Amino acid sequence: MRYIFNLVSALGLTLFFSSCFLTQKNNGRDNSSNSLDWSGTYIATKSNAKEVQRSVLNLSKDNKYILETLRDNARANDIFSGSFIWNPTGNSIQLSTAMGKNLFFKVGENWLQELTPEGTIKSDGMEFRKTSNDLVGKKWKLIELNGKTINASNLMKEPFLYFNPFDSRVNGNGGCNNMFGEYKLDGLRLSFNKMAMTRMACQNMEVERQLNQVLETVDNYTIADGILSLNKARMAPLAKFISE
């Protein structure tokens, strides 16, 4: 009798765990969160009689985002950053902002559609399209220059570059002064033109001087494991950046 009881108990446990596994497997159906390559940079343009509004939204795999909106008549860009969560079905996301305003987007293959809090398409909402170029629409922070690690805490400002996805403009900071100009892309070939900068005087200007030289010299770039490398021919990378 004890043998039969143990056998029945064992079979019962087996069926129980099998049922749990099947339930978990069925609950793990394909959706946008687990079947699409959704991380990356998305851009959108919306216009009306008063202005043209351009937005760049970057979604990272750790569920962090940066949303920047440029308006023709505004003196400064609107920038929001924070975290986002998926809805229970895994097909839309909710962006939380510091102002307490939540933004909602349906996630498709290479696109995002702005939604109302109720989950319907927002009539005047933004429709984003994913850009295939990982270089643009991100803030790239300098981490290495001519083979030496950069410690931004030793500088007046954090050195960075930002490649505007809507035109060929680039802006950033060299550690002291703001810089701006144009960039030209042809595949992985990259060059900078008409670069200019402000004329502040700071301590430790060597990083800024070397970075300017790199921008004058570079002719190609690579992005691997989230690291942007600016290169000259097949030489070792002249500068390395990491996206924010």
N, C-alpha and C positions, 0 to 999 in steps of 0.2 A: 504493500500500500504506500509505503514511504517513497519507493522508487517511482510509482505512478504519479504521486503528488509532485515530486521533484521534476518529473518530465513535463507535467502539465504547467508547472510554474515556469520552467525554462522556455517552453513554447510561448507562454503568455508574454514573458519579457521580450522574446524575440519579435513577436508581432507588435508589441508596444513600441519598441525602438524603430522597427521598420516603418510603422505608421508615422512616427515623428519625422523620420528622414524624408518620407514621401511628401509630407505636409510642407517641410522646409523647401524641398525641391520645387513643389508646385508654386510656393510663395515666391520663389526666385525667378519668376518669369522675366523674359527680356523686356526692358524698358529703356528710356533715354539715358538713365543714370548708369546702367551697366552694359549697354550694348552699343552706345555711340561714343565717338572720340570727341567729347564735348569741350574739353579744356582747350584754351587758346584765346585768340583775340578776335572780337567781333566789332564791326563798324556799322553805323546807321546814319542816314541823313534825312532830315525832315525840314520842310520849308513852308512858310506862309507869307502873307502879304507884308509882314513886318520884318522878318529875319529868316536866316538859314541856320538851322541847328544841327551840329555834327557831334556824334557821340562815339566813344571808344569804350568797349567793355571787355575786360580781361578776366577770364575765369581760370583758376588754378586747381590742380588736382586735390589740394588740401582744403578745398571748399572756401577759398578766399577770393575776393574780387576787388577790382579797381574800376570805377566808372568815371570817365571824364567827358564833360559836355562843353563844347565850344559854341558860343553864340556870336554872330557877327557884331551885334551892338553892345556886347558886354565887355567890360574892361578886363575881367579875369575869368578863367575857366571854372566851372563847377566840378569839384572832384570829391567823389565819395569812395570810401573803401571800407571793407569789413568782411564779414562771413556770410555764407548763404546756406540754406538747407533745401533738401528735396521734399516734395510732397509725398504722401504715402504711396502713390502709384508710380513714383519715380519718373514722371514726365514733365514736371515743371519745377521751378526753383523760386525761392523767396529771398531777396536781398535785404538785409537789415542795415539801416543807416544810422549814423550818430544823431541825426535830427529826429529819430523816432518814426520816420516814414519808411514803410516797407514797399519794395518794388517786386513785381511778380512777372515771370517770363515762362512761356511754354518753350521747351527745348526740342528742337528737331535736328535733322541731319544737316549740319553747317548753318543753322539759322536759329534765331531767338525771336519770339513774338511777345510783346508786352501784353499782360493780362490785367484785368481788374482783380481786386481782392476776392471776388466771388468765382474767379476762374474763367471768365469769359474774355474774349478778345477786346482789348481797349480800343474804342473807335479812333481816338487820336494818338494811339500808342506808337512806339518805335518798333520797327522791324529790323533786326540786326542780321548781318551776313558775316560769316566767318572768313577771315582773310587767311590765305595759304602761306603768307609770309610771316614767320615767327619773329622777324626783326622789328617790325613796326608796331606802334601802339603800346609800347612798354617803356618803363623807366629802367634803364640799365645802369646799375651802380658799379663804379670802378673798384675792382678787387686786386688787380695785379697790373704793374706797369714796368715794361722792360725787364721782366723776370723777378721783380720785387713785389712783395705783398704790400698792399696799401692799407694803412690804418687811418680811416676817415676822422677819428677822434683827434688826430694831430693837425687837422686842417680846419680852416675857418668854416668851410661848407663841404658837404658831401659831393664828390665828383660824380657826375652822371651824364648820360646821353639819352635823348628821347627823339625817336624818329616818327614824325607825324605821318599817319597813314593816308591822309586826304591830299597831301601835296608832297613836295620833295624837300620840305623844311626839316631841319634838325636843330634842337636847342639842348642846352645842358649847363653844366658848371664844371670848372676846372679845379675847384677846391677853394677858389676865392672869387673869381669873376664869372658872370653869366656869359655864355657863348651861344652863338646862333649863326645859321648859314643854310647851305643846301647840301643834299646828298644825292648821289646818282647810283642806281642799282641796275645791274645787268646779270641776272643769275646770281652767282655768289661773288661777282665782282662789285666792289664798293669804292666810291671815292667821295671826297668832301670838297665843296667849292664855296667861294665867297664867304669864308668864315670870318666872323668879327666877334668882338667881346667888349665888355665894359672895362674900365681902367682903374679899378680899386687896387690899393697896395695892401698886401697882407704878409704875415710871416710865413715862411716855408712855401715859397712860390715855385720850387723846383718841380713839384708834381704837375702843376699847371703848365709849366714850360715844356716838360717832356710830353705831356698829353697833346699839346698843340703840335709838336713835332710829329707825333704818331698820326694825327689826323691829316697832316700834310703828306705823309709817306704811304699810308695804308692803301692797298689796292684790292683786297678781298677779305671776306669774313667767313666764319663758320660758327654754327651753334650746335653744341653737343652737351647732353646732360644738363641743360639749362644754363650753360656758360657760353657767352658771346666772346669770340676771339677775333680781334682785328689783326690782320696779317699783311706782310709784304712778301709777295711771291710765295716761296715755300720755306721761308725762314720761320724760326720759332715765333709764336704769337708776340706781338708788340704790346698788346693790352688785352686784359680780360675783364669782363663785366658779368654781373649776375642780375637777373630781372627781379624787381621788387614784388 
